[in-house]
Amino acid sequence: MTTRIAIADDHPVVLHGLASLIASDPQFEVVARCENGVAALASIRELKPDIAILDLNMPGLTGREVLGEIVREGLGVRVVLLTAAASDAELYDTVDAGAVGVVVKDAGPETLMTCLKIVAGGGIWLPEDVVGPAIDREARRREEWRKLSAGLTARELEIVRLVLDGATTKEISFTIQVTPGTAKVHMSNIFRKLGISSRGELLRLAAGQV
């Protein structure tokens, strides 16, 4: 009995190459090739493949978002995520959401095939050298933010959100209806409470957490 696979990648050459590689193994049958997340989710809903190989960053819906829908709808499809350069947060969220495989795009073809065979057999392919350190770093960052941000007021958290959105001090002052000087005082208080000294450090610490 063959393992039915749906593939989604927004680069046609990559998509064709993946499909050809996988179809060359008689254990697998490629039942869908999709160039965006919306088409991938529609195909998965209709065809119910055993495995879905999803590019992490696609237009319409990202691989992570498609994975979320698969889990939410209980479609029972095992998901392998492909990534060229995922951040620690993306890898953490991907594994936390239920991906059973992560393959870096610059890995050799044999790595993907090994991953698929393990996943098809009910196993998990999360390379410790890629995923492990990223998850550890991200877990520490989130715990650090959780502890430090407990001391921030609602107004200060609102300002952090604006900083994460790229707002300048002038834009922050306009949005929260205070003078630029008062906005700077708020920023100074935020830095002090979080033990940081720059916007760059704030972005690193709070990204995705507010």
Residue pairs with C-beta under 8 A, 6 or more apart in sequence:
2 26
2 27
2 28
2 29
3 27
3 28
3 29
3 50
3 51
3 116
3 120
4 28
4 29
4 31
4 47
4 48
4 49
4 50
4 51
5 22
5 28
5 29
5 30
5 31
5 49
5 50
5 51
5 52
5 53
5 116
6 30
6 31
6 32
6 33
6 34
6 40
6 43
6 44
6 47
6 49
6 51
6 52
6 53
6 77
7 15
7 18
7 19
7 22
7 30
7 32
7 33
7 34
7 52
7 53
8 15
8 32
8 33
8 34
8 35
8 36
8 37
8 39
8 40
8 43
8 52
8 53
8 54
8 55
8 58
8 63
8 66
9 15
9 18
9 35
9 53
9 55
9 58
9 82
10 35
10 36
10 55
10 57
10 58
10 59
11 55
12 35
14 55
14 105
15 33
15 34
15 35
16 33
18 53
18 112
19 30
19 33
21 109
21 112
21 113
22 28
22 30
22 53
22 112
22 113
22 116
23 29
23 30
25 113
27 117
27 120
28 116
28 120
31 43
31 47
31 49
32 40
32 43
32 44
32 47
32 49
34 40
34 43
36 58
36 59
36 60
36 61
37 54
37 58
37 59
37 60
37 61
37 62
37 63
37 65
37 66
38 60
38 61
39 60
40 52
40 54
40 58
40 61
40 66
41 61
41 66
41 69
41 70
43 49
44 52
44 66
44 70
44 75
44 77
45 73
45 75
48 75
48 76
48 77
49 77
50 77
50 78
50 120
51 77
51 78
51 79
51 80
51 116
51 119
51 120
52 66
52 70
52 77
52 78
52 79
52 80
53 80
53 82
53 116
54 63
54 66
54 67
54 79
54 80
54 81
54 82
55 63
55 81
55 82
55 83
56 62
56 63
56 64
56 81
56 82
56 83
56 84
56 86
56 90
56 94
57 63
57 83
57 84
58 66
61 69
63 79
63 81
63 82
63 94
64 81
64 90
64 93
64 94
64 97
66 79
67 79
67 81
67 94
67 97
67 98
67 99
68 97
69 75
70 77
70 79
70 98
71 97
71 98
78 100
78 101
78 119
78 120
79 98
79 99
79 100
79 101
80 99
80 100
80 101
80 102
80 103
80 115
80 116
80 119
80 125
81 94
81 99
81 101
81 102
81 103
82 103
82 104
82 105
83 90
83 91
83 102
83 103
83 104
83 105
84 104
84 105
84 106
86 94
86 102
86 134
87 134
88 134
88 135
88 137
88 138
88 141
89 138
89 207
89 208
91 102
91 130
91 131
91 134
91 135
91 138
92 134
92 135
92 138
92 139
92 142
94 102
95 102
95 126
95 131
95 135
99 126
100 119
100 123
100 124
100 125
100 126
101 115
101 116
101 118
101 119
101 124
101 125
101 126
102 125
102 126
102 127
102 130
102 131
103 111
103 112
103 115
103 125
104 130
114 125
115 125
118 124
118 125
119 125
126 132
141 204
141 205
142 209
144 205
145 205
145 206
145 209
146 209
148 193
148 194
148 195
148 205
149 157
149 160
149 194
149 206
149 209
149 210
151 193
152 160
152 190
152 193
152 194
155 176
155 186
156 186
156 189
156 190
156 193
157 210
158 176
159 172
159 176
159 183
159 186
159 187
159 190
160 190
160 202
160 206
160 210
161 210
162 171
162 172
162 175
162 176
163 172
163 187
163 199
163 202
163 203
163 206
164 203
164 206
164 207
164 210
167 175
169 180
169 183
169 184
169 187
170 180
170 183
172 183
172 186
172 187
173 179
173 180
173 182
173 183
176 183
178 186
190 202
191 197
191 198
191 202
194 201
194 202
194 205
196 202
196 205
